Amino acid sequence: MAKKKSSIEIPDRDGLVVSCGLSGKLSRVFRYRFEKKQKRFTISRYPALSLIDARIKTIECIRALDNDEDPKYAATKGERISIEDCKSQWIKNRFPELRQSSQTLYPSHANKYFTLERFPHDIQTARFVVVELAGHFDKGS
């Protein structure tokens, strides 16, 4: 039995494609390779952004790749901090709401779980968006 295709893609240029899902929704997607992996970044749903604006965003994505940044995260406007800073903020923000016995465990818990090996491959290894890290640890991963 043949595998059903999940979407149809019509290429534009520079990695920009128009993707039509099975539901019929159209999206402008930037296809790229980062850290030896094929990735996709949805720029916008059609017709929310004009073709000219989508091409401009594509150029911004290419510039991010030239700077060794994942365009998916370079496009976010979140504050970027190191993993050590995030660990400190996480402990600082969680301590007031914890029992005294839990407060003694949190530093070792943070040292165990705030490591690069624990993060999904989507998150860049050098700098992180605070919201993404907080969400990752609040899930209990």
C-alpha positions in Angstrom: 0.0 0.0 0.0 1.4 3.4 -1.0 2.0 6.0 1.7 -0.3 9.0 1.5 1.3 12.4 1.0 0.6 14.8 3.9 1.0 18.0 1.8 1.7 19.4 -1.6 4.5 21.9 -1.9 5.1 24.4 -4.7 8.6 25.9 -4.6 9.2 29.6 -5.0 12.9 30.4 -4.5 15.7 30.4 -1.9 14.0 27.7 0.1 10.6 29.3 0.2 7.7 27.0 -0.7 3.9 27.3 -0.6 2.6 24.2 1.3 -1.0 23.0 0.9 -2.0 20.6 3.7 -4.7 17.9 3.4 -7.2 20.3 4.9 -6.5 22.8 2.1 -4.8 25.4 4.3 -2.0 27.2 2.5 1.2 28.2 4.3 4.5 29.8 3.3 7.3 27.7 4.6 11.1 28.1 4.6 12.9 24.8 4.1 16.5 24.7 5.2 19.3 22.6 6.6 20.7 23.4 10.1 23.2 21.3 12.0 23.1 18.6 9.3 19.3 18.2 9.7 16.5 19.2 7.3 14.1 21.7 8.9 11.1 23.7 8.1 9.9 27.1 9.5 6.4 28.3 8.8 6.7 32.0 7.9 2.9 32.6 7.6 -0.4 31.3 6.6 -1.7 32.4 3.2 -2.9 35.2 2.6 -1.8 36.9 5.9 1.6 37.9 4.4 2.2 39.1 0.8 4.7 37.2 -1.4 7.1 40.2 -1.2 7.0 40.2 2.6 7.4 36.4 2.7 10.5 36.7 0.4 11.9 39.4 2.8 11.4 37.1 5.7 13.1 34.4 3.7 16.2 36.6 3.3 16.2 37.3 7.0 16.2 33.5 7.6 19.1 33.1 5.2 21.0 35.8 7.1 20.4 33.9 10.3 21.8 30.7 8.7 24.8 32.7 7.6 25.3 33.7 11.3 25.1 30.0 12.4 21.6 30.6 13.9 18.5 28.5 13.5 16.1 30.8 11.6 13.2 29.3 13.6 14.6 30.8 16.8 16.3 33.8 15.3 12.8 35.0 14.3 11.6 35.0 17.8 11.9 38.3 19.7 12.4 36.7 23.1 15.2 37.6 25.4 18.2 35.3 24.9 20.3 34.1 27.8 22.7 31.4 28.5 21.7 28.1 30.0 23.5 29.0 33.3 21.5 32.2 33.6 18.3 30.4 32.9 19.1 27.8 35.6 19.7 30.7 38.1 16.5 32.4 37.1 14.6 29.1 37.3 15.8 28.4 40.9 15.2 32.1 41.9 11.6 32.1 40.6 10.7 28.7 41.9 12.2 28.9 45.5 9.6 31.2 47.1 6.7 28.8 46.2 8.4 25.7 47.6 8.5 24.1 51.0 11.8 24.3 52.9 12.6 20.6 52.3 12.1 21.1 48.5 14.3 24.1 48.5 17.3 22.0 49.5 16.7 19.6 46.6 16.2 22.2 43.8 19.9 23.1 43.2 20.9 19.5 42.7 17.8 19.0 40.5 18.7 22.0 38.4 22.3 20.8 38.0 21.1 17.4 36.9 18.5 18.6 34.4 19.9 21.9 33.1 22.4 20.2 30.7 22.6 20.3 27.0 22.0 16.6 26.6 18.5 17.0 28.2 17.2 19.5 25.6 15.4 18.6 22.4 17.5 19.0 19.3 15.4 22.0 18.1 16.9 24.2 20.8 20.2 25.7 19.8 23.1 24.7 21.9 24.7 28.1 22.5 21.8 30.5 23.4 18.2 29.9 24.3 14.9 31.7 24.4 13.8 32.0 28.0 10.2 31.0 27.3 11.3 27.8 25.5 13.5 26.7 28.4 10.9 27.4 31.0 8.3 25.5 29.0 10.7 22.6 28.6 11.3 22.2 32.4 7.7 22.9 33.4 6.7 19.9 31.4 8.8 17.7 33.7 11.1 16.5 30.9 
